[in-house]
């Protein structure tokens, strides 16, 4: 599972040999240090996720739940503006996922149109309409 926090990006997976543990990985050390300051961080220089911890599932879940409960911002991307590189990455991810949403909507519309013979949506999304109003 990929998780984006205001501290950074994490990948959380089942540990490959310990059923009650997750491996939490990150591309930079900061999120692991901030979220789990007492856990030893393994550094693997050849790995795609260079920094990782092995942690009991309950402990990982507790920290992630705390992060969710502490959300007090209305814009996640804007909350992350203090780190220019991370903010830039988030903006790119946002754009990619927006494009994915648009593509999926077109595919679903085409499926519906084939079923019913009707076009179920005009071509402009609400996002496009709202942005046009701002210009």
N, C-alpha and C positions, 0 to 999 in steps of 0.2 A: 504494500500500500504506500502510495506517495502521500506525504502530508506536508503542507506549506504552513509554517507558523511565522509569526512576526520575527522570530529569531533565525529562520532559515528553512531550508528544504531537507526533509528526511525521507528515507525509504525504510519501511519496517517490514521484515519478513520473518517467517518461522525459522528458528535456528535449525540447522540441518541435522543435528544429533541430540539436541536436548528439547524434549517436547514441551516443557513448561517455560521455555525461554524464547524471546525474540532476539533477532539481531537488528539493531537500529543503525542505519548507515547514513553518512552524509558526505557531501563533496568538500565541505569545509568543516573545520573543527568547532567553530563557534556555537552552532545550535546544540551540539552534544554537551559542550562545556556549560552552557547556560541552563539547559533543561535537566541534566543529570550530573551536577558538579562533583558528586562523590563516586562516580563510576569511572573505572580506568578505561581510557580510550585506546583502542588498538589502531595503529597506523600501518597501513599496508601500501607501500609506495607504488606497487605495480597494479593495484586494483582500480576499477572504475570509481568506486566509492572508497576513497582513501581512508576515511575515518569511520570507525564502527565501535559499537559497544554490544556486549551480550548482557541481557537484562531479563529478570523474571517478568513474565507477561503482566502480572498484576501491577508491578512497579511502573512499567511502561504505560499501561492503560491509565493509571492514576495520574501521571504527569500530563498525558495528552488530554485527559478529561479536565484537569485544572486549567490548561491552556484554553480550552473551549469555554469554560465557565468564566474566565477572566476577560472575555471579549467585551470591549467597551467602545469599539470603533465602528463606524458605519461604512467605511471603505477599507478593505484589506490592503489593496495596492497602495493607497495613500498612507496607510500606517507604516509601510515599509520604505517610504521615500528617503529615509536617512542613509540608506546604503544604496548608492547609485547603481552599482553592478547588479545587485539583487532586484532592485526596482525595474531595471531595464529587462532583466530576464523575466520577471513577472508580467511585464507589459507584452513581451513577445508570446509568452504562454497564453495570456488572455486573448490575444489576437488569434492565435492558432485555434484555441478552443471555440472562439466566436465563429471562425470560419467553419469549424467542424459542425457546430450547431446549425449554421445556415445550410450546409450540405445535407445534413440529416433531415432538416425540414423539407428541402427540395425532394429528396428521395421519398420521404413519407407522403408528400403531396402527389408525387408521380404515382405512387402505389394506389393512393386513394382515387386519383383521377382514372386510373385504369379500371378500378373496381366499379366506380359509379358513372364514369364518363363525364364527370364535372370537375372543374378546377375549384378546389376548396379554399384557396387563399389567393389574394392578389400578390403580385411579385414583390412588393416592398414589405420588409419586416417592420415591426413597430420601432425597432432601434433605428432603422434607416429613416423612417418618417420623423422621429424625434430629432435626429441629427440634422435633417433638412430644415426643420423649424428653427434650429439654433443658428444656421448660417445666414 
